[in-house]
Amino acid sequence: MNVVHIREFQEMMKHLYFNRDSERGVKGTYDWLGDELRELGEALEEKGEEAVEEEFADVMAWLASLANISGIDLEKATVNKYSGKCPKCQRSPCQCTF
Amino acid sequence: MNVVHIREFQEMMKHLYFNRDSERGVKGTYDWLGDELRELGEALEEKGEEAVEEEFADVMAWLASLANISGIDLEKATVNKYSGKCPKCQRSPCQCTF
């Protein structure tokens, strides 16, 4: 598997972890995602590419888990807001002046 | 655009924001991602589905931006760790006992 749709990844995470994610709940899963983001920050500061890749994967995984138990389609949400142009200035590349 | 590969989304973010993301740098972009995660947490607690979807989209967007300026292929990183089974127990669904 080397070309993966966002939705496909989210579905895989649902198959692997939905029961456990549901038991843990939205708050607990959100907190865990925060922990993974902190680990990514540490890896970016201190560690090599392999560790950084693993931490990016974990953030993606926990974000998909959180979306699953929140009833959100991550691909739809993402495409609705970001579809080829900046949602603020409507340009591509973005030309926002802030 | 309604079926999106993780890589395709990351490439779109690169086209839209790479210059600005590069100027801001890894630390500043990581901090912004943290802010977006906090906003997602607030939306999950207080707001409706549309706002929650937008915040999920923003976290995905900033995670892709951070991957771009860190030289990480988010799809490759994700698939390397999560490819149809739990990376810890090697089962599907996960049967980890922790």
N, CA and C atoms of all chains as a GROMACS GRO file, in nm:
protein
  588
    1MET      N    1   0.085  -0.120   0.000
    1MET     CA    2   0.000   0.000   0.000
    1MET      C    3   0.088   0.124   0.000
    2ASN      N    4   0.090   0.194  -0.112
    2ASN     CA    5   0.181   0.308  -0.116
    2ASN      C    6   0.115   0.436  -0.165
    3VAL      N    7  -0.010   0.429  -0.206
    3VAL     CA    8  -0.084   0.550  -0.239
    3VAL      C    9  -0.213   0.543  -0.158
    4VAL      N   10  -0.227   0.635  -0.067
    4VAL     CA   11  -0.334   0.621   0.030
    4VAL      C   12  -0.423   0.745   0.034
    5HIS      N   13  -0.551   0.723   0.014
    5HIS     CA   14  -0.646   0.831   0.033
    5HIS      C   15  -0.658   0.862   0.181
    6ILE      N   16  -0.686   0.986   0.210
    6ILE     CA   17  -0.707   1.025   0.350
    6ILE      C   18  -0.820   0.939   0.409
    7ARG      N   19  -0.926   0.921   0.330
    7ARG     CA   20  -1.040   0.844   0.380
    7ARG      C   21  -1.004   0.698   0.407
    8GLU      N   22  -0.924   0.645   0.316
    8GLU     CA   23  -0.880   0.505   0.327
    8GLU      C   24  -0.799   0.486   0.456
    9PHE      N   25  -0.713   0.581   0.485
    9PHE     CA   26  -0.634   0.573   0.608
    9PHE      C   27  -0.725   0.580   0.730
   10GLN      N   28  -0.820   0.672   0.725
   10GLN     CA   29  -0.912   0.685   0.838
   10GLN      C   30  -0.993   0.557   0.857
   11GLU      N   31  -1.035   0.495   0.747
   11GLU     CA   32  -1.110   0.368   0.756
   11GLU      C   33  -1.024   0.258   0.817
   12MET      N   34  -0.898   0.255   0.778
   12MET     CA   35  -0.808   0.153   0.834
   12MET      C   36  -0.794   0.172   0.985
   13MET      N   37  -0.778   0.299   1.027
   13MET     CA   38  -0.766   0.327   1.170
   13MET      C   39  -0.894   0.287   1.243
   14LYS      N   40  -1.007   0.306   1.176
   14LYS     CA   41  -1.134   0.267   1.237
   14LYS      C   42  -1.139   0.116   1.259
   15HIS      N   43  -1.097   0.042   1.157
   15HIS     CA   44  -1.097  -0.104   1.168
   15HIS      C   45  -1.003  -0.149   1.280
   16LEU      N   46  -0.888  -0.086   1.288
   16LEU     CA   47  -0.787  -0.128   1.387
   16LEU      C   48  -0.826  -0.089   1.530
   17TYR      N   49  -0.880   0.032   1.546
   17TYR     CA   50  -0.884   0.090   1.681
   17TYR      C   51  -1.018   0.144   1.727
   18PHE      N   52  -1.125   0.129   1.647
   18PHE     CA   53  -1.248   0.201   1.682
   18PHE      C   54  -1.302   0.161   1.820
   19ASN      N   55  -1.302   0.032   1.851
   19ASN     CA   56  -1.356  -0.011   1.980
   19ASN      C   57  -1.281   0.053   2.095
   20ARG      N   58  -1.150   0.044   2.089
   20ARG     CA   59  -1.070   0.103   2.196
   20ARG      C   60  -1.086   0.255   2.201
   21ASP      N   61  -1.086   0.318   2.083
   21ASP     CA   62  -1.102   0.464   2.078
   21ASP      C   63  -1.237   0.507   2.138
   22SER      N   64  -1.342   0.430   2.108
   22SER     CA   65  -1.475   0.463   2.160
   22SER      C   66  -1.479   0.452   2.311
   23GLU      N   67  -1.417   0.346   2.362
   23GLU     CA   68  -1.414   0.330   2.509
   23GLU      C   69  -1.340   0.445   2.576
   24ARG      N   70  -1.231   0.488   2.514
   24ARG     CA   71  -1.151   0.596   2.572
   24ARG      C   72  -1.225   0.729   2.564
   25GLY      N   73  -1.299   0.748   2.456
   25GLY     CA   74  -1.379   0.869   2.440
   25GLY      C   75  -1.304   0.984   2.375
   26VAL      N   76  -1.381   1.089   2.342
   26VAL     CA   77  -1.325   1.204   2.269
   26VAL      C   78  -1.220   1.276   2.352
   27LYS      N   79  -1.250   1.303   2.479
   27LYS     CA   80  -1.157   1.380   2.562
   27LYS      C   81  -1.023   1.306   2.579
   28GLY      N   82  -1.031   1.178   2.611
   28GLY     CA   83  -0.910   1.101   2.632
   28GLY      C   84  -0.828   1.086   2.504
   29THR      N   85  -0.897   1.072   2.393
   29THR     CA   86  -0.828   1.056   2.265
   29THR      C   87  -0.765   1.188   2.222
   30TYR      N   88  -0.837   1.297   2.248
   30TYR     CA   89  -0.780   1.430   2.219
   30TYR      C   90  -0.653   1.452   2.303
   31ASP      N   91  -0.658   1.415   2.430
   31ASP     CA   92  -0.541   1.434   2.516
   31ASP      C   93  -0.423   1.350   2.466
   32TRP      N   94  -0.453   1.230   2.419
   32TRP     CA   95  -0.346   1.143   2.368
   32TRP      C   96  -0.285   1.205   2.242
   33LEU      N   97  -0.371   1.261   2.156
   33LEU     CA   98  -0.321   1.330   2.036
   33LEU      C   99  -0.227   1.444   2.076
   34GLY      N  100  -0.262   1.515   2.182
   34GLY     CA  101  -0.174   1.621   2.231
   34GLY      C  102  -0.038   1.566   2.274
   35ASP      N  103  -0.040   1.450   2.341
   35ASP     CA  104   0.087   1.387   2.381
   35ASP      C  105   0.170   1.351   2.258
   36GLU      N  106   0.104   1.300   2.156
   36GLU     CA  107   0.177   1.264   2.034
   36GLU      C  108   0.236   1.388   1.966
   37LEU      N  109   0.163   1.498   1.972
   37LEU     CA  110   0.215   1.621   1.913
   37LEU      C  111   0.339   1.669   1.990
   38ARG      N  112   0.335   1.655   2.122
   38ARG     CA  113   0.455   1.690   2.201
   38ARG      C  114   0.573   1.601   2.164
   39GLU      N  115   0.547   1.473   2.144
   39GLU     CA  116   0.655   1.381   2.104
   39GLU      C  117   0.711   1.419   1.967
   40LEU      N  118   0.623   1.462   1.878
   40LEU     CA  119   0.670   1.509   1.746
   40LEU      C  120   0.760   1.630   1.763
   41GLY      N  121   0.720   1.722   1.850
   41GLY     CA  122   0.802   1.841   1.875
   41GLY      C  123   0.940   1.805   1.927
   42GLU      N  124   0.945   1.709   2.018
   42GLU     CA  125   1.074   1.665   2.073
   42GLU      C  126   1.159   1.600   1.964
   43ALA      N  127   1.095   1.518   1.883
   43ALA     CA  128   1.169   1.450   1.776
   43ALA      C  129   1.226   1.552   1.677
   44LEU      N  130   1.148   1.654   1.644
   44LEU     CA  131   1.195   1.755   1.550
   44LEU      C  132   1.316   1.830   1.606
   45GLU      N  133   1.319   1.845   1.738
   45GLU     CA  134   1.432   1.919   1.799
   45GLU      C  135   1.556   1.833   1.816
   46GLU      N  136   1.534   1.705   1.847
   46GLU     CA  137   1.646   1.625   1.897
   46GLU      C  138   1.680   1.502   1.815
   47LYS      N  139   1.589   1.456   1.732
   47LYS     CA  140   1.607   1.321   1.679
   47LYS      C  141   1.623   1.318   1.529
   48GLY      N  142   1.654   1.201   1.479
   48GLY     CA  143   1.681   1.181   1.337
   48GLY      C  144   1.555   1.161   1.256
   49GLU      N  145   1.574   1.147   1.124
   49GLU     CA  146   1.460   1.144   1.032
   49GLU      C  147   1.365   1.028   1.060
   50GLU      N  148   1.418   0.913   1.096
   50GLU     CA  149   1.332   0.797   1.116
   50GLU      C  150   1.237   0.820   1.234
   51ALA      N  151   1.291   0.875   1.342
   51ALA     CA  152   1.207   0.904   1.460
   51ALA      C  153   1.103   1.011   1.426
   52VAL      N  154   1.145   1.112   1.350
   52VAL     CA  155   1.052   1.220   1.311
   52VAL      C  156   0.938   1.162   1.226
   53GLU      N  157   0.973   1.075   1.132
   53GLU     CA  158   0.870   1.011   1.048
   53GLU      C  159   0.771   0.934   1.134
   54GLU      N  160   0.821   0.860   1.231
   54GLU     CA  161   0.732   0.781   1.318
   54GLU      C  162   0.636   0.871   1.395
   55GLU      N  163   0.687   0.984   1.440
   55GLU     CA  164   0.602   1.074   1.518
   55GLU      C  165   0.498   1.143   1.430
   56PHE      N  166   0.535   1.177   1.307
   56PHE     CA  167   0.434   1.230   1.213
   56PHE      C  168   0.325   1.125   1.192
   57ALA      N  169   0.366   0.999   1.175
   57ALA     CA  170   0.268   0.891   1.154
   57ALA      C  171   0.174   0.880   1.274
   58ASP      N  172   0.230   0.892   1.394
   58ASP     CA  173   0.146   0.879   1.514
   58ASP      C  174   0.046   0.995   1.523
   59VAL      N  175   0.089   1.115   1.490
   59VAL     CA  176  -0.005   1.229   1.494
   59VAL      C  177  -0.117   1.206   1.392
   60MET      N  178  -0.082   1.162   1.271
   60MET     CA  179  -0.184   1.131   1.171
   60MET      C  180  -0.281   1.024   1.224
   61ALA      N  181  -0.225   0.921   1.287
   61ALA     CA  182  -0.306   0.809   1.334
   61ALA      C  183  -0.404   0.855   1.442
   62TRP      N  184  -0.355   0.932   1.536
   62TRP     CA  185  -0.443   0.975   1.645
   62TRP      C  186  -0.542   1.081   1.599
   63LEU      N  187  -0.505   1.160   1.501
   63LEU     CA  188  -0.600   1.255   1.443
   63LEU      C  189  -0.714   1.179   1.374
   64ALA      N  190  -0.679   1.072   1.303
   64ALA     CA  191  -0.781   0.989   1.237
   64ALA      C  192  -0.870   0.920   1.341
   65SER      N  193  -0.809   0.871   1.450
   65SER     CA  194  -0.888   0.809   1.557
   65SER      C  195  -0.986   0.909   1.617
   66LEU      N  196  -0.937   1.030   1.642
   66LEU     CA  197  -1.023   1.133   1.700
   66LEU      C  198  -1.137   1.167   1.603
   67ALA      N  199  -1.107   1.175   1.474
   67ALA     CA  200  -1.211   1.202   1.374
   67ALA      C  201  -1.313   1.088   1.374
   68ASN      N  202  -1.266   0.964   1.384
   68ASN     CA  203  -1.358   0.850   1.383
   68ASN      C  204  -1.459   0.857   1.497
   69ILE      N  205  -1.411   0.883   1.617
   69ILE     CA  206  -1.507   0.882   1.729
   69ILE      C  207  -1.584   1.013   1.739
   70SER      N  208  -1.542   1.114   1.661
   70SER     CA  209  -1.619   1.240   1.657
   70SER      C  210  -1.718   1.241   1.541
   71GLY      N  211  -1.720   1.134   1.461
   71GLY     CA  212  -1.812   1.127   1.348
   71GLY      C  213  -1.777   1.221   1.234
   72ILE      N  214  -1.648   1.251   1.220
   72ILE     CA  215  -1.602   1.344   1.116
   72ILE      C  216  -1.529   1.267   1.006
   73ASP      N  217  -1.563   1.299   0.880
   73ASP     CA  218  -1.492   1.246   0.764
   73ASP      C  219  -1.376   1.343   0.736
   74LEU      N  220  -1.256   1.298   0.769
   74LEU     CA  221  -1.139   1.386   0.764
   74LEU      C  222  -1.111   1.435   0.621
   75GLU      N  223  -1.131   1.347   0.524
   75GLU     CA  224  -1.107   1.385   0.385
   75GLU      C  225  -1.208   1.491   0.339
   76LYS      N  226  -1.333   1.469   0.369
   76LYS     CA  227  -1.437   1.565   0.332
   76LYS      C  228  -1.410   1.699   0.400
   77ALA      N  229  -1.380   1.694   0.529
   77ALA     CA  230  -1.354   1.817   0.604
   77ALA      C  231  -1.237   1.894   0.542
   78THR      N  232  -1.134   1.819   0.508
   78THR     CA  233  -1.012   1.881   0.455
   78THR      C  234  -1.037   1.943   0.317
   79VAL      N  235  -1.103   1.866   0.231
   79VAL     CA  236  -1.128   1.913   0.095
   79VAL      C  237  -1.227   2.030   0.094
   80ASN      N  238  -1.323   2.027   0.185
   80ASN     CA  239  -1.418   2.138   0.192
   80ASN      C  240  -1.347   2.270   0.219
   81LYS      N  241  -1.244   2.265   0.302
   81LYS     CA  242  -1.177   2.391   0.337
   81LYS      C  243  -1.060   2.422   0.244
   82TYR      N  244  -0.983   2.320   0.208
   82TYR     CA  245  -0.862   2.341   0.125
   82TYR      C  246  -0.878   2.266  -0.006
   83SER      N  247  -0.914   2.337  -0.112
   83SER     CA  248  -0.932   2.268  -0.240
   83SER      C  249  -0.865   2.347  -0.352
   84GLY      N  250  -0.734   2.359  -0.342
   84GLY     CA  251  -0.656   2.417  -0.452
   84GLY      C  252  -0.629   2.565  -0.440
   85LYS      N  253  -0.689   2.630  -0.341
   85LYS     CA  254  -0.660   2.772  -0.320
   85LYS      C  255  -0.669   2.803  -0.172
   86CYS      N  256  -0.609   2.913  -0.132
   86CYS     CA  257  -0.613   2.953   0.008
   86CYS      C  258  -0.756   2.992   0.046
   87PRO      N  259  -0.809   2.932   0.155
   87PRO     CA  260  -0.948   2.965   0.193
   87PRO      C  261  -0.966   3.111   0.236
   88LYS      N  262  -0.856   3.180   0.270
   88LYS     CA  263  -0.871   3.321   0.310
   88LYS      C  264  -0.865   3.414   0.189
   89CYS      N  265  -0.754   3.408   0.112
   89CYS     CA  266  -0.737   3.504   0.001
   89CYS      C  267  -0.788   3.451  -0.132
   90GLN      N  268  -0.825   3.322  -0.135
   90GLN     CA  269  -0.876   3.259  -0.258
   90GLN      C  270  -0.772   3.254  -0.370
   91ARG      N  271  -0.642   3.267  -0.336
   91ARG     CA  272  -0.538   3.263  -0.439
   91ARG      C  273  -0.453   3.137  -0.424
   92SER      N  274  -0.377   3.105  -0.532
   92SER     CA  275  -0.285   2.991  -0.529
   92SER      C  276  -0.160   3.026  -0.610
   93PRO      N  277  -0.043   3.037  -0.546
   93PRO     CA  278  -0.018   3.026  -0.402
   93PRO      C  279  -0.088   3.137  -0.322
   94CYS      N  280  -0.101   3.112  -0.195
   94CYS     CA  281  -0.159   3.210  -0.102
   94CYS      C  282  -0.087   3.344  -0.112
   95GLN      N  283  -0.168   3.451  -0.112
   95GLN     CA  284  -0.107   3.584  -0.113
   95GLN      C  285  -0.164   3.670   0.000
   96CYS      N  286  -0.206   3.606   0.105
   96CYS     CA  287  -0.253   3.680   0.223
   96CYS      C  288  -0.142   3.775   0.269
   97THR      N  289  -0.183   3.890   0.316
   97THR     CA  290  -0.083   3.991   0.355
   97THR      C  291  -0.060   3.998   0.506
   98PHE      N  292  -0.132   3.917   0.586
   98PHE     CA  293  -0.111   3.922   0.732
   98PHE      C  294   0.027   3.870   0.766
   99MET      N  295  -1.269   1.792  -0.645
   99MET     CA  296  -1.170   1.699  -0.585
   99MET      C  297  -1.234   1.633  -0.462
  100ASN      N  298  -1.261   1.506  -0.470
  100ASN     CA  299  -1.332   1.444  -0.357
  100ASN      C  300  -1.267   1.315  -0.308
  101VAL      N  301  -1.164   1.269  -0.377
  101VAL     CA  302  -1.086   1.156  -0.327
  101VAL      C  303  -0.942   1.202  -0.328
  102VAL      N  304  -0.884   1.212  -0.211
  102VAL     CA  305  -0.755   1.278  -0.202
  102VAL      C  306  -0.653   1.188  -0.134
  103HIS      N  307  -0.543   1.168  -0.202
  103HIS     CA  308  -0.431   1.098  -0.141
  103HIS      C  309  -0.367   1.190  -0.038
  104ILE      N  310  -0.312   1.129   0.065
  104ILE     CA  311  -0.241   1.208   0.165
  104ILE      C  312  -0.130   1.288   0.095
  105ARG      N  313  -0.060   1.223   0.002
  105ARG     CA  314   0.052   1.291  -0.066
  105ARG      C  315   0.004   1.410  -0.149
  106GLU      N  316  -0.108   1.388  -0.216
  106GLU     CA  317  -0.169   1.491  -0.301
  106GLU      C  318  -0.204   1.614  -0.217
  107PHE      N  319  -0.260   1.589  -0.101
  107PHE     CA  320  -0.296   1.701  -0.012
  107PHE      C  321  -0.170   1.774   0.035
  108GLN      N  322  -0.068   1.697   0.070
  108GLN     CA  323   0.057   1.760   0.114
  108GLN      C  324   0.119   1.844   0.001
  109GLU      N  325   0.112   1.792  -0.122
  109GLU     CA  326   0.165   1.867  -0.238
  109GLU      C  327   0.087   1.998  -0.259
  110MET      N  328  -0.045   1.990  -0.243
  110MET     CA  329  -0.126   2.111  -0.259
  110MET      C  330  -0.087   2.215  -0.154
  111MET      N  331  -0.068   2.169  -0.032
  111MET     CA  332  -0.028   2.263   0.074
  111MET      C  333   0.108   2.323   0.043
  112LYS      N  334   0.195   2.242  -0.016
  112LYS     CA  335   0.328   2.293  -0.052
  112LYS      C  336   0.315   2.405  -0.156
  113HIS      N  337   0.232   2.379  -0.257
  113HIS     CA  338   0.212   2.481  -0.360
  113HIS      C  339   0.153   2.609  -0.301
  114LEU      N  340   0.059   2.593  -0.211
  114LEU     CA  341  -0.010   2.710  -0.155
  114LEU      C  342   0.078   2.788  -0.057
  115TYR      N  343   0.153   2.717   0.027
  115TYR     CA  344   0.210   2.782   0.146
  115TYR      C  345   0.359   2.762   0.169
  116PHE      N  346   0.429   2.693   0.079
  116PHE     CA  347   0.568   2.655   0.113
  116PHE      C  348   0.656   2.776   0.142
  117ASN      N  349   0.643   2.881   0.061
  117ASN     CA  350   0.729   2.999   0.084
  117ASN      C  351   0.706   3.057   0.223
  118ARG      N  352   0.580   3.078   0.255
  118ARG     CA  353   0.550   3.136   0.387
  118ARG      C  354   0.592   3.040   0.500
  119ASP      N  355   0.564   2.911   0.481
  119ASP     CA  356   0.600   2.813   0.584
  119ASP      C  357   0.752   2.811   0.605
  120SER      N  358   0.826   2.821   0.496
  120SER     CA  359   0.973   2.818   0.506
  120SER      C  360   1.024   2.940   0.582
  121GLU      N  361   0.967   3.054   0.552
  121GLU     CA  362   1.008   3.176   0.623
  121GLU      C  363   0.979   3.166   0.772
  122ARG      N  364   0.863   3.111   0.806
  122ARG     CA  365   0.824   3.098   0.947
  122ARG      C  366   0.913   2.997   1.019
  123GLY      N  367   0.949   2.890   0.948
  123GLY     CA  368   1.039   2.790   1.004
  123GLY      C  369   0.967   2.680   1.080
  124VAL      N  370   1.044   2.576   1.115
  124VAL     CA  371   0.987   2.457   1.179
  124VAL      C  372   0.927   2.491   1.316
  125LYS      N  373   1.001   2.565   1.398
  125LYS     CA  374   0.953   2.595   1.534
  125LYS      C  375   0.821   2.675   1.530
  126GLY      N  376   0.819   2.781   1.450
  126GLY     CA  377   0.699   2.865   1.441
  126GLY      C  378   0.580   2.789   1.384
  127THR      N  379   0.606   2.702   1.288
  127THR     CA  380   0.499   2.625   1.226
  127THR      C  381   0.447   2.519   1.323
  128TYR      N  382   0.540   2.459   1.397
  128TYR     CA  383   0.499   2.362   1.501
  128TYR      C  384   0.411   2.431   1.606
  129ASP      N  385   0.450   2.550   1.648
  129ASP     CA  386   0.371   2.622   1.748
  129ASP      C  387   0.231   2.654   1.694
  130TRP      N  388   0.226   2.692   1.567
  130TRP     CA  389   0.096   2.723   1.506
  130TRP      C  390   0.008   2.598   1.502
  131LEU      N  391   0.069   2.484   1.469
  131LEU     CA  392  -0.005   2.357   1.470
  131LEU      C  393  -0.063   2.331   1.610
  132GLY      N  394   0.016   2.362   1.712
  132GLY     CA  395  -0.033   2.347   1.850
  132GLY      C  396  -0.155   2.435   1.876
  133ASP      N  397  -0.150   2.558   1.825
  133ASP     CA  398  -0.265   2.649   1.840
  133ASP      C  399  -0.388   2.590   1.770
  134GLU      N  400  -0.367   2.535   1.652
  134GLU     CA  401  -0.480   2.476   1.578
  134GLU      C  402  -0.538   2.356   1.654
  135LEU      N  403  -0.450   2.279   1.718
  135LEU     CA  404  -0.499   2.165   1.796
  135LEU      C  405  -0.581   2.213   1.916
  136ARG      N  406  -0.540   2.321   1.978
  136ARG     CA  407  -0.620   2.378   2.089
  136ARG      C  408  -0.756   2.423   2.038
  137GLU      N  409  -0.757   2.488   1.921
  137GLU     CA  410  -0.886   2.531   1.863
  137GLU      C  411  -0.976   2.411   1.834
  138LEU      N  412  -0.917   2.302   1.787
  138LEU     CA  413  -0.995   2.180   1.764
  138LEU      C  414  -1.055   2.130   1.895
  139GLY      N  415  -0.976   2.134   2.001
  139GLY     CA  416  -1.025   2.091   2.132
  139GLY      C  417  -1.142   2.175   2.178
  140GLU      N  418  -1.132   2.306   2.159
  140GLU     CA  419  -1.242   2.396   2.197
  140GLU      C  420  -1.367   2.367   2.114
  141ALA      N  421  -1.347   2.347   1.984
  141ALA     CA  422  -1.461   2.320   1.896
  141ALA      C  423  -1.530   2.190   1.936
  142LEU      N  424  -1.450   2.087   1.971
  142LEU     CA  425  -1.510   1.959   2.011
  142LEU      C  426  -1.592   1.973   2.138
  143GLU      N  427  -1.551   2.065   2.226
  143GLU     CA  428  -1.624   2.083   2.352
  143GLU      C  429  -1.748   2.170   2.336
  144GLU      N  430  -1.738   2.270   2.249
  144GLU     CA  431  -1.839   2.376   2.254
  144GLU      C  432  -1.918   2.398   2.126
  145LYS      N  433  -1.865   2.349   2.013
  145LYS     CA  434  -1.922   2.397   1.887
  145LYS      C  435  -1.986   2.286   1.805
  146GLY      N  436  -2.051   2.326   1.698
  146GLY     CA  437  -2.124   2.233   1.612
  146GLY      C  438  -2.034   2.166   1.510
  147GLU      N  439  -2.096   2.077   1.432
  147GLU     CA  440  -2.021   1.991   1.341
  147GLU      C  441  -1.941   2.071   1.238
  148GLU      N  442  -1.999   2.179   1.188
  148GLU     CA  443  -1.931   2.255   1.083
  148GLU      C  444  -1.799   2.314   1.136
  149ALA      N  445  -1.805   2.370   1.256
  149ALA     CA  446  -1.685   2.429   1.317
  149ALA      C  447  -1.582   2.320   1.346
  150VAL      N  448  -1.630   2.205   1.394
  150VAL     CA  449  -1.539   2.093   1.423
  150VAL      C  450  -1.469   2.047   1.294
  151GLU      N  451  -1.545   2.035   1.186
  151GLU     CA  452  -1.486   1.996   1.056
  151GLU      C  453  -1.377   2.094   1.015
  152GLU      N  454  -1.405   2.222   1.030
  152GLU     CA  455  -1.306   2.324   0.990
  152GLU      C  456  -1.178   2.310   1.071
  153GLU      N  457  -1.193   2.282   1.200
  153GLU     CA  458  -1.073   2.271   1.284
  153GLU      C  459  -0.994   2.144   1.253
  154PHE      N  460  -1.064   2.035   1.221
  154PHE     CA  461  -0.993   1.914   1.175
  154PHE      C  462  -0.914   1.947   1.048
  155ALA      N  463  -0.977   2.021   0.956
  155ALA     CA  464  -0.910   2.057   0.832
  155ALA      C  465  -0.784   2.140   0.860
  156ASP      N  466  -0.796   2.232   0.954
  156ASP     CA  467  -0.680   2.318   0.985
  156ASP      C  468  -0.565   2.237   1.046
  157VAL      N  469  -0.598   2.142   1.132
  157VAL     CA  470  -0.491   2.060   1.190
  157VAL      C  471  -0.423   1.979   1.079
  158MET      N  472  -0.502   1.921   0.989
  158MET     CA  473  -0.444   1.848   0.875
  158MET      C  474  -0.355   1.940   0.792
  159ALA      N  475  -0.403   2.061   0.768
  159ALA     CA  476  -0.329   2.156   0.684
  159ALA      C  477  -0.195   2.192   0.746
  160TRP      N  478  -0.197   2.223   0.875
  160TRP     CA  479  -0.072   2.265   0.940
  160TRP      C  480   0.023   2.149   0.962
  161LEU      N  481  -0.034   2.029   0.979
  161LEU     CA  482   0.052   1.911   0.988
  161LEU      C  483   0.124   1.888   0.854
  162ALA      N  484   0.051   1.908   0.745
  162ALA     CA  485   0.113   1.894   0.612
  162ALA      C  486   0.218   2.002   0.589
  163SER      N  487   0.189   2.125   0.633
  163SER     CA  488   0.287   2.233   0.621
  163SER      C  489   0.414   2.200   0.699
  164LEU      N  490   0.396   2.150   0.820
  164LEU     CA  491   0.512   2.115   0.904
  164LEU      C  492   0.592   2.003   0.839
  165ALA      N  493   0.523   1.905   0.782
  165ALA     CA  494   0.592   1.796   0.712
  165ALA      C  495   0.669   1.851   0.592
  166ASN      N  496   0.608   1.943   0.518
  166ASN     CA  497   0.676   2.000   0.401
  166ASN      C  498   0.809   2.066   0.438
  167ILE      N  499   0.806   2.149   0.541
  167ILE     CA  500   0.932   2.220   0.572
  167ILE      C  501   1.027   2.133   0.654
  168SER      N  502   0.980   2.016   0.699
  168SER     CA  503   1.069   1.922   0.767
  168SER      C  504   1.123   1.816   0.672
  169GLY      N  505   1.081   1.823   0.546
  169GLY     CA  506   1.130   1.728   0.446
  169GLY      C  507   1.074   1.588   0.465
  170ILE      N  508   0.954   1.578   0.521
  170ILE     CA  509   0.893   1.447   0.548
  170ILE      C  510   0.778   1.423   0.451
  171ASP      N  511   0.774   1.302   0.393
  171ASP     CA  512   0.662   1.259   0.311
  171ASP      C  513   0.559   1.194   0.406
  172LEU      N  514   0.452   1.268   0.430
  172LEU     CA  515   0.354   1.227   0.531
  172LEU      C  516   0.290   1.093   0.496
  173GLU      N  517   0.264   1.071   0.369
  173GLU     CA  518   0.202   0.945   0.327
  173GLU      C  519   0.297   0.827   0.349
  174LYS      N  520   0.421   0.845   0.310
  174LYS     CA  521   0.520   0.739   0.328
  174LYS      C  522   0.539   0.711   0.477
  175ALA      N  523   0.552   0.816   0.556
  175ALA     CA  524   0.572   0.800   0.700
  175ALA      C  525   0.455   0.724   0.762
  176THR      N  526   0.334   0.761   0.719
  176THR     CA  527   0.214   0.700   0.775
  176THR      C  528   0.202   0.553   0.736
  177VAL      N  529   0.224   0.526   0.608
  177VAL     CA  530   0.209   0.388   0.558
  177VAL      C  531   0.320   0.298   0.614
  178ASN      N  532   0.439   0.355   0.634
  178ASN     CA  533   0.547   0.274   0.690
  178ASN      C  534   0.510   0.223   0.830
  179LYS      N  535   0.441   0.305   0.906
  179LYS     CA  536   0.410   0.262   1.044
  179LYS      C  537   0.276   0.190   1.053
  180TYR      N  538   0.176   0.240   0.979
  180TYR     CA  539   0.041   0.184   0.988
  180TYR      C  540   0.001   0.128   0.852
  181SER      N  541   0.010  -0.002   0.834
  181SER     CA  542  -0.025  -0.059   0.704
  181SER      C  543  -0.110  -0.183   0.723
  182GLY      N  544  -0.228  -0.163   0.781
  182GLY     CA  545  -0.326  -0.271   0.787
  182GLY      C  546  -0.324  -0.351   0.916
  183LYS      N  547  -0.224  -0.325   1.001
  183LYS     CA  548  -0.223  -0.394   1.131
  183LYS      C  549  -0.162  -0.302   1.235
  184CYS      N  550  -0.188  -0.332   1.360
  184CYS     CA  551  -0.133  -0.252   1.469
  184CYS      C  552   0.019  -0.269   1.473
  185PRO      N  553   0.095  -0.158   1.472
  185PRO     CA  554   0.241  -0.171   1.473
  185PRO      C  555   0.295  -0.234   1.602
  186LYS      N  556   0.215  -0.234   1.709
  186LYS     CA  557   0.264  -0.295   1.834
  186LYS      C  558   0.234  -0.445   1.839
  187CYS      N  559   0.104  -0.483   1.825
  187CYS     CA  560   0.067  -0.625   1.843
  187CYS      C  561   0.063  -0.700   1.710
  188GLN      N  562   0.075  -0.627   1.598
  188GLN     CA  563   0.073  -0.689   1.465
  188GLN      C  564  -0.062  -0.755   1.432
  189ARG      N  565  -0.168  -0.717   1.504
  189ARG     CA  566  -0.300  -0.775   1.477
  189ARG      C  567  -0.394  -0.670   1.418
  190SER      N  568  -0.503  -0.721   1.356
  190SER     CA  569  -0.605  -0.634   1.300
  190SER      C  570  -0.742  -0.696   1.322
  191PRO      N  571  -0.830  -0.636   1.405
  191PRO     CA  572  -0.809  -0.514   1.485
  191PRO      C  573  -0.701  -0.535   1.592
  192CYS      N  574  -0.652  -0.424   1.641
  192CYS     CA  575  -0.552  -0.424   1.748
  192CYS      C  576  -0.600  -0.507   1.867
  193GLN      N  577  -0.509  -0.586   1.923
  193GLN     CA  578  -0.545  -0.662   2.044
  193GLN      C  579  -0.443  -0.639   2.155
  194CYS      N  580  -0.379  -0.524   2.150
  194CYS     CA  581  -0.285  -0.489   2.257
  194CYS      C  582  -0.356  -0.496   2.392
  195THR      N  583  -0.286  -0.540   2.492
  195THR     CA  584  -0.349  -0.558   2.624
  195THR      C  585  -0.318  -0.446   2.722
  196PHE      N  586  -0.244  -0.346   2.680
  196PHE     CA  587  -0.210  -0.236   2.773
  196PHE      C  588  -0.333  -0.154   2.806
   0.00000   0.00000   0.00000
